[in-house]
């Protein structure tokens, strides 16, 4: 009586079955980050004054909360950050509902936005540095971090405008978050149309720092893609040795 042949432990189909599994949470999370960043961008693009919008700040704080979740920051750090962000979001909602305001409050809200959008891209970059290979998640993460860096400098220009009396871009240009947003992204991408020019040395220094940051970001992203493209996939060396 012939014994049945033992089942193969692994076949090409079984070996690659995990590839067709569910989409990783990080990838879908970065889509959400991009959506929130686009919403924050839209809020800024339609704002004709330098006064921070409580509703825009709420979206910004929510963006940071999602970034901390997606980038797998330590659970204790996430809990502390979420408590702080929740309190800040509640305060902004109260301000928006009651209609209270003032220069001091505007400065506090603007500073909170700057801190929020400084934390977010740093967390994304730190998360991606620990990963290997280039895939859709890495591409989405790079785009999200790049947009958030542009938003960070936008809000930094806004904070400087609130702290100083002199116009940021001269008397011929109306200071507004929309203008600051346009200037920030043309500087980050080194487009430099020249129709908006900062007049103070402090803002000029920030603009130079943003232009350098934009170039270094692109160089680093391209270098990472090329390095990962040349790197053999995990397990390739071991399978090669086994075959030989």
SERO-4910 file (N, C-alpha, C, O; in steps of 0.05 Angstrom, whole numbers):
BEGIN
 pado doro    nc1    nc2    nc3   cac1   cac2   cac3    cc1    cc2    cc3    oc1    oc2    oc3
  Unk    A     17    -24      0      0      0      0     18     25      0     35     28     17
  Unk    A     13     42    -19     30     65    -21     22     87     -2     -2     92      2
  Unk    A     41     99     11     36    121     30     32    146     14     45    151     -6
  Unk    A     13    163     23     10    189      9     34    206     13     46    207     35
  Unk    A     41    220     -7     64    238     -5     59    260     14     37    271     15
  Unk    A     78    268     31     74    289     50     69    316     36     81    321     15
  Unk    A     52    332     47     46    357     35     70    376     36     86    376     55
  Unk    A     73    391     15     95    410     15     92    430     36     70    441     40
  Unk    A    113    436     50    112    456     71    109    484     61     96    501     73
  Unk    A    121    489     38    119    517     27    120    515     -3    135    500    -14
  Unk    A    104    531    -15    104    534    -44    106    563    -50    102    580    -32
  Unk    A    111    570    -75    112    599    -82     87    613    -74     88    637    -66
  Unk    A     64    600    -76     39    614    -69     37    619    -39     29    640    -30
  Unk    A     45    598    -24     45    601      5     66    621     15     61    636     33
  Unk    A     89    620      2    110    638     10    103    667      7    112    684     22
  Unk    A     87    673    -14     80    701    -19     52    708    -10     42    729    -17
  Unk    A     39    690      6     12    695     13      9    719     31    -12    733     30
  Unk    A     30    725     47     28    748     65     27    775     50     19    795     61
  Unk    A     37    775     25     38    799      9      9    809      3      4    833      2
  Unk    A     -9    790      0    -36    797     -7    -54    802     17    -78    802     15
  Unk    A    -42    805     40    -57    809     65    -69    836     66    -68    851     46
  Unk    A    -81    843     88    -94    869     91    -74    892     90    -51    888     96
  Unk    A    -83    915     82    -66    939     81    -57    946    108    -73    947    127
  Unk    A    -30    951    112    -20    958    138    -33    984    148    -41   1001    133
  Unk    A    -36    985    175    -49   1009    186    -33   1034    181    -45   1056    179
  Unk    A     -7   1032    179     10   1055    174      3   1068    147      2   1092    145
  Unk    A     -1   1051    126     -7   1061    100    -34   1076    100    -35   1099     90
  Unk    A    -55   1063    110    -81   1076    111    -80   1101    129    -94   1120    124
  Unk    A    -64   1100    150    -61   1122    168    -49   1146    155    -57   1169    161
  Unk    A    -30   1142    137    -18   1165    123    -37   1178    103    -35   1202     98
  Unk    A    -56   1162     93    -77   1175     76    -93   1194     93   -100   1216     84
  Unk    A    -99   1186    118   -115   1203    136    -99   1228    143   -110   1250    145
  Unk    A    -73   1225    148    -55   1248    154    -56   1267    131    -58   1292    136
  Unk    A    -53   1257    107    -54   1275     83    -80   1290     81    -81   1313     74
  Unk    A   -102   1276     87   -129   1288     86   -131   1311    106   -141   1332    100
  Unk    A   -121   1306    130   -122   1326    151   -104   1349    145   -111   1373    150
  Unk    A    -80   1343    134    -62   1365    126    -74   1382    104    -71   1407    104
  Unk    A    -88   1369     85   -101   1385     64   -123   1402     75   -128   1424     65
  Unk    A   -137   1392     95   -158   1408    108   -146   1432    123   -157   1454    121
  Unk    A   -124   1428    137   -111   1450    150   -100   1470    130   -101   1494    135
  Unk    A    -90   1460    107    -81   1478     86   -105   1495     76   -101   1519     71
  Unk    A   -128   1483     72   -151   1497     62   -160   1519     81   -167   1541     73
  Unk    A   -160   1513    107   -167   1532    127   -148   1557    126   -157   1580    127
  Unk    A   -123   1551    122   -103   1573    121   -106   1589     95   -102   1613     95
  Unk    A   -112   1575     73   -113   1589     47   -136   1609     45   -134   1628     29
  Unk    A   -157   1605     61   -180   1623     59   -180   1644     81   -199   1660     83
  Unk    A   -160   1644     98   -159   1663    120   -146   1689    112   -122   1689    104
  Unk    A   -160   1711    113   -151   1737    104   -138   1754    125   -131   1777    121
  Unk    A   -135   1743    149   -122   1757    171   -100   1740    184    -97   1716    177
  Unk    A    -85   1752    202    -65   1736    216    -75   1723    241    -61   1708    254
  Unk    A   -100   1729    249   -111   1718    273   -116   1688    269   -129   1680    250
  Unk    A   -105   1671    287   -108   1642    284   -138   1634    286   -152   1645    303
  Unk    A   -146   1615    270   -173   1605    271   -175   1582    291   -160   1563    288
  Unk    A   -192   1584    311   -195   1561    330   -202   1535    316   -193   1514    325
  Unk    A   -218   1536    296   -226   1512    282   -202   1500    266   -199   1476    265
  Unk    A   -186   1517    254   -162   1508    240   -143   1495    260   -131   1474    254
  Unk    A   -140   1507    284   -122   1496    304   -132   1469    313   -116   1451    319
  Unk    A   -159   1465    315   -170   1439    323   -162   1418    303   -155   1396    311
  Unk    A   -163   1424    277   -155   1405    256   -125   1400    258   -117   1377    255
  Unk    A   -110   1420    264    -81   1416    267    -74   1398    290    -57   1381    288
  Unk    A    -88   1402    312    -83   1385    336    -91   1356    330    -78   1337    339
  Unk    A   -113   1353    315   -122   1326    308   -102   1313    289    -97   1289    291
  Unk    A    -90   1329    272    -70   1318    254    -46   1307    269    -36   1285    264
  Unk    A    -37   1322    289    -15   1313    306    -22   1287    321     -5   1269    324
  Unk    A    -46   1286    331    -55   1262    346    -54   1237    328    -45   1216    337
  Unk    A    -63   1240    303    -63   1218    284    -34   1211    277    -27   1187    275
  Unk    A    -17   1231    274     11   1226    267     24   1209    290     39   1190    284
  Unk    A     19   1217    315     31   1202    337     22   1174    338     37   1156    345
  Unk    A     -3   1169    330    -14   1142    329     -2   1125    307      6   1103    311
  Unk    A     -1   1137    283      9   1123    259     39   1117    261     48   1095    253
  Unk    A     54   1135    272     83   1132    274     92   1115    297    116   1112    302
  Unk    A     73   1104    312     79   1085    333     97   1097    355    116   1084    364
  Unk    A     91   1121    362    105   1133    385     98   1118    410     77   1105    412
  Unk    A    116   1118    429    112   1103    454     85   1109    466     75   1132    466
  Unk    A     72   1088    477     44   1091    486     42   1112    508     23   1128    509
  Unk    A     62   1113    526     61   1133    548     62   1161    537     48   1179    545
  Unk    A     80   1165    517     83   1191    504     57   1199    490     48   1222    491
  Unk    A     45   1179    476     19   1184    463     -2   1193    482    -17   1212    477
  Unk    A     -4   1180    505    -25   1187    525    -21   1215    535    -40   1231    538
  Unk    A      4   1222    541     10   1249    551      4   1270    530     -9   1291    535
  Unk    A     12   1264    505      7   1283    483    -23   1286    478    -32   1308    473
  Unk    A    -37   1264    479    -66   1265    473    -81   1281    495   -100   1296    488
  Unk    A    -72   1279    520    -85   1295    541    -80   1325    536    -99   1341    538
  Unk    A    -55   1331    529    -49   1360    523    -64   1370    499    -75   1392    499
  Unk    A    -64   1353    478    -78   1361    453   -108   1364    458   -121   1382    447
  Unk    A   -119   1346    474   -148   1347    480   -155   1373    495   -175   1386    489
  Unk    A   -138   1380    514   -143   1404    530   -141   1429    512   -157   1447    513
  Unk    A   -120   1429    494   -117   1452    476   -140   1453    456   -150   1475    450
  Unk    A   -149   1430    446   -171   1430    427   -197   1440    441   -212   1455    429
  Unk    A   -202   1431    466   -225   1440    481   -225   1470    485   -245   1484    483
  Unk    A   -201   1481    491   -198   1510    496   -204   1525    470   -217   1546    471
  Unk    A   -194   1515    447   -199   1529    422   -229   1528    414   -239   1548    403
  Unk    A   -242   1506    420   -270   1505    414   -286   1524    431   -305   1538    422
  Unk    A   -279   1526    457   -292   1545    475   -288   1574    465   -306   1590    465
  Unk    A   -263   1580    456   -257   1606    446   -274   1612    421   -285   1634    418
  Unk    A   -276   1592    403   -292   1595    379   -322   1599    385   -335   1615    371
  Unk    A   -332   1585    404   -361   1587    411   -367   1613    425   -387   1626    418
  Unk    A   -350   1620    444   -355   1645    459   -347   1670    445   -356   1692    451
  Unk    A   -330   1667    425   -322   1690    409   -302   1708    424   -298   1731    416
  Unk    A   -289   1697    444   -269   1712    459   -243   1713    442   -238   1696    426
  Unk    A   -227   1733    447   -202   1736    433   -184   1757    445   -188   1765    468
  Unk    A   -164   1765    430   -145   1784    441   -117   1777    430   -112   1754    422
  Unk    A   -100   1796    430    -73   1792    418    -58   1770    434    -45   1753    421
  Unk    A    -60   1771    460    -45   1751    476    -55   1723    470    -39   1704    467
  Unk    A    -82   1719    467    -93   1693    461    -85   1684    433    -80   1661    428
  Unk    A    -85   1703    414    -77   1696    387    -48   1686    386    -42   1667    371
  Unk    A    -31   1699    402     -3   1690    402      0   1662    414     15   1646    404
  Unk    A    -16   1657    435    -15   1630    447    -25   1609    428    -12   1588    425
  Unk    A    -47   1614    414    -57   1595    395    -38   1591    371    -34   1568    362
  Unk    A    -26   1612    362     -6   1610    340     18   1594    349     28   1577    334
  Unk    A     28   1599    373     51   1584    383     44   1554    386     61   1537    380
  Unk    A     19   1548    395     11   1520    397     11   1507    369     18   1483    367
  Unk    A      3   1521    349      3   1510    322     31   1505    312     37   1484    300
  Unk    A     49   1523    318     77   1519    310     89   1494    323    102   1478    310
  Unk    A     84   1491    349     94   1467    363     82   1442    352     96   1422    348
  Unk    A     56   1443    346     42   1419    336     54   1410    309     58   1386    305
  Unk    A     59   1429    292     69   1422    265     99   1419    264    111   1413    243
  Unk    A    112   1424    287    140   1417    289    143   1387    298    160   1373    288
  Unk    A    125   1379    315    125   1351    325    118   1332    303    130   1310    300
  Unk    A     97   1339    287     86   1320    267    107   1310    247    111   1286    244
  Unk    A    120   1328    232    139   1318    212    163   1303    224    174   1284    212
  Unk    A    172   1312    248    194   1299    261    187   1270    268    203   1252    264
  Unk    A    162   1266    277    153   1239    284    151   1221    259    158   1198    260
  Unk    A    142   1233    237    140   1217    212    168   1209    202    172   1186    195
  Unk    A    186   1228    202    214   1222    192    227   1202    210    240   1183    200
  Unk    A    223   1204    236    235   1185    255    223   1157    250    238   1137    252
  Unk    A    197   1156    244    184   1130    239    195   1117    214    199   1093    213
  Unk    A    199   1133    193    207   1122    167    237   1115    167    245   1097    152
  Unk    A    253   1128    183    281   1122    185    285   1093    195    304   1080    187
  Unk    A    267   1084    212    270   1057    224    260   1036    205    266   1012    209
  Unk    A    246   1043    183    236   1024    164    256   1018    142    275   1033    138
  Unk    A    252    995    129    270    987    106    252    985     81    229    977     82
  Unk    A    264    993     59    250    990     34    233   1015     28    228   1031     45
  Unk    A    225   1016      3    208   1038     -7    182   1026    -18    183   1009    -35
  Unk    A    160   1035     -7    134   1026    -16    115   1049    -16    123   1072    -13
  Unk    A     89   1043    -18     69   1064    -19     69   1079      8     66   1104      8
  Unk    A     72   1065     30     73   1079     56     95   1099     57     91   1121     67
  Unk    A    119   1091     48    142   1110     49    137   1134     31    144   1157     39
  Unk    A    124   1131      8    118   1153     -9     98   1172      4    101   1196      4
  Unk    A     76   1160     15     56   1177     29     68   1191     52     62   1215     57
  Unk    A     86   1178     67     99   1190     90    116   1214     82    116   1235     95
  Unk    A    131   1211     60    148   1233     50    131   1257     42    138   1279     48
  Unk    A    109   1252     28     91   1274     19     79   1288     43     78   1312     45
  Unk    A     70   1271     63     57   1283     87     77   1300    102     71   1322    111
  Unk    A    102   1289    106    122   1304    121    129   1330    107    133   1351    120
  Unk    A    131   1329     80    138   1353     64    117   1375     67    123   1398     71
  Unk    A     91   1366     66     69   1386     69     69   1397     97     64   1421    100
  Unk    A     73   1380    117     73   1390    144     96   1409    150     93   1427    167
  Unk    A    119   1404    138    141   1423    141    134   1450    130    139   1471    142
  Unk    A    121   1451    106    111   1476     95     91   1490    113     91   1514    116
  Unk    A     73   1474    125     54   1486    144     68   1496    169     59   1517    180
  Unk    A     88   1482    178    103   1492    202    115   1519    197    112   1537    214
  Unk    A    128   1523    174    140   1549    169    118   1571    164    122   1594    171
  Unk    A     95   1563    153     73   1581    150     65   1592    177     62   1616    181
  Unk    A     61   1574    196     52   1582    223     74   1597    238     68   1613    255
  Unk    A     99   1591    231    121   1606    243    121   1635    234    125   1654    249
  Unk    A    116   1639    208    113   1667    197     90   1681    211     91   1705    217
  Unk    A     69   1666    215     45   1677    228     51   1686    256     43   1707    265
  Unk    A     66   1669    271     73   1676    298     91   1701    299     87   1719    316
  Unk    A    110   1703    281    127   1726    279    111   1751    273    116   1773    285
  Unk    A     92   1749    255     75   1772    248     59   1782    272     54   1806    275
  Unk    A     50   1763    289     34   1771    313     52   1783    334     43   1800    350
  Unk    A     77   1775    335     96   1785    356    107   1812    349    116   1827    366
  Unk    A    108   1819    323    120   1844    314     98   1863    304     76   1854    297
  Unk    A    105   1888    304     86   1909    295     89   1914    265     69   1919    252
  Unk    A    114   1914    256    119   1920    228    108   1898    209    108   1875    217
  Unk    A     98   1906    186     88   1886    167    110   1866    158    133   1874    155
  Unk    A    103   1841    155    123   1821    149    134   1824    120    157   1821    116
  Unk    A    116   1831    102    124   1833     73    122   1861     63    118   1865     39
  Unk    A    124   1881     80    123   1908     71     95   1919     72     75   1905     76
  Unk    A     93   1945     68     67   1959     69     49   1953     46     25   1958     47
  Unk    A     60   1944     23     44   1939      0     29   1912      0     12   1907    -17
  Unk    A     37   1895     18     25   1868     19     10   1865     46     21   1871     67
  Unk    A    -14   1856     44    -31   1853     68    -22   1827     82    -22   1806     70
  Unk    A    -15   1830    108     -8   1806    124    -33   1789    128    -53   1799    139
  Unk    A    -31   1764    121    -53   1745    126    -41   1717    125    -19   1712    115
  Unk    A    -56   1698    137    -47   1671    137    -46   1660    109    -29   1643    102
  Unk    A    -63   1669     92    -63   1660     64    -38   1669     50    -25   1654     35
  Unk    A    -30   1694     54     -5   1704     42     19   1689     53     37   1682     38
  Unk    A     20   1685     79     42   1670     92     44   1641     81     65   1631     78
  Unk    A     21   1629     76     20   1602     65     32   1601     37     48   1584     31
  Unk    A     24   1621     20     35   1622     -7     65   1627     -6     80   1613    -21
  Unk    A     74   1645     10    103   1650     12    118   1626     22    140   1620     13
  Unk    A    107   1612     42    121   1589     53    126   1567     33    148   1557     31
  Unk    A    105   1560     18    109   1538     -1    125   1545    -25    138   1528    -37
  Unk    A    124   1570    -34    141   1579    -56    170   1580    -47    189   1576    -63
  Unk    A    175   1585    -21    202   1584    -10    212   1556     -6    234   1549    -12
  Unk    A    194   1539      5    202   1511     10    209   1496    -16    228   1481    -16
  Unk    A    195   1502    -37    201   1490    -63    221   1506    -79    228   1498   -101
  Unk    A    231   1527    -67    251   1546    -80    240   1556   -107    256   1560   -126
  Unk    A    214   1559   -109    202   1571   -133    209   1600   -135    219   1610   -156
  Unk    A    204   1615   -114    212   1643   -112    202   1661   -133    217   1671   -150
  Unk    A    176   1666   -133    164   1684   -154    174   1712   -150    176   1727   -170
  Unk    A    179   1721   -126    190   1747   -121    169   1769   -117    175   1792   -112
  Unk    A    143   1761   -119    122   1781   -115    118   1787    -85    106   1808    -78
  Unk    A    127   1769    -67    125   1773    -38    153   1769    -27    165   1748    -30
  Unk    A    163   1790    -14    190   1789     -3    190   1799     26    179   1820     31
  Unk    A    201   1784     44    202   1793     72    221   1816     75    241   1818     62
  Unk    A    213   1835     92    229   1859     96    247   1859    120    268   1873    120
  Unk    A    240   1844    140    257   1843    165    278   1821    162    274   1801    149
  Unk    A    300   1826    176    322   1807    174    315   1780    188    324   1759    180
  Unk    A    298   1781    209    290   1757    222    274   1739    204    279   1715    203
  Unk    A    254   1750    190    238   1734    172    254   1725    148    250   1703    138
  Unk    A    273   1741    139    291   1733    117    308   1709    126    312   1691    109
  Unk    A    317   1708    150    332   1685    161    315   1660    161    325   1638    155
  Unk    A    290   1663    170    271   1640    170    267   1630    142    265   1606    137
  Unk    A    264   1648    123    260   1640     95    284   1625     84    281   1605     70
  Unk    A    308   1634     91    332   1619     82    332   1592     94    339   1572     81
  Unk    A    326   1590    120    325   1564    133    304   1545    120    309   1521    118
  Unk    A    282   1556    112    261   1540     99    271   1530     72    266   1507     65
  Unk    A    283   1547     57    293   1539     30    314   1517     33    313   1498     17
  Unk    A    332   1520     52    352   1499     56    339   1473     65    347   1451     56
  Unk    A    319   1475     83    305   1451     93    291   1437     69    292   1412     68
  Unk    A    278   1452     52    265   1440     29    284   1425     11    278   1403      1
  Unk    A    308   1436      6    327   1423    -11    339   1398      2    341   1378    -11
  Unk    A    346   1401     28    356   1378     42    336   1355     44    343   1332     42
  Unk    A    311   1362     47    289   1342     49    288   1326     23    287   1302     23
  Unk    A    289   1340      0    287   1327    -26    311   1309    -31    309   1287    -41
  Unk    A    335   1320    -24    359   1305    -29    359   1279    -12    366   1258    -21
  Unk    A    351   1282     14    350   1259     32    330   1239     22    335   1214     24
  Unk    A    307   1248     13    286   1229      4    295   1214    -20    291   1190    -22
  Unk    A    308   1228    -40    318   1214    -64    340   1194    -57    340   1172    -68
  Unk    A    358   1202    -39    379   1185    -30    369   1159    -17    379   1137    -22
  Unk    A    348   1162     -1    336   1139     12    323   1121     -8    325   1096     -6
  Unk    A    310   1132    -28    297   1116    -48    318   1100    -64    315   1076    -69
  Unk    A    340   1113    -72    361   1100    -87    375   1078    -70    381   1056    -81
  Unk    A    379   1084    -45    392   1064    -28    375   1040    -23    384   1017    -24
  Unk    A    349   1044    -20    331   1022    -15    326   1006    -41    322    982    -40
  Unk    A    327   1020    -64    324   1006    -89    347    987    -95    343    966   -107
  Unk    A    371    994    -87    394    978    -91    397    956    -71    411    936    -75
  Unk    A    384    959    -48    387    939    -26    370    915    -32    346    918    -39
  Unk    A    381    890    -30    365    866    -35    343    863    -14    347    872      9
  Unk    A    321    851    -22    299    848     -3    307    830     21    325    814     17
  Unk    A    295    833     44    301    817     67    298    787     61    278    779     50
  Unk    A    319    771     68    318    742     63    329    734     37    331    710     31
  Unk    A    336    753     20    346    746     -7    373    733     -5    379    714    -19
  Unk    A    391    743     13    417    732     16    415    703     26    430    686     17
  Unk    A    398    699     46    395    673     58    385    652     37    395    630     37
  Unk    A    366    660     21    355    642      1    376    636    -20    377    614    -31
  Unk    A    393    656    -27    414    652    -46    434    632    -36    443    614    -51
  Unk    A    442    635    -11    461    616      1    449    588      2    464    569     -2
  Unk    A    423    586      8    411    560     10    410    546    -17    413    522    -19
  Unk    A    406    562    -38    405    551    -65    432    541    -74    434    521    -89
  Unk    A    454    556    -66    480    548    -74    490    524    -58    512    515    -62
***
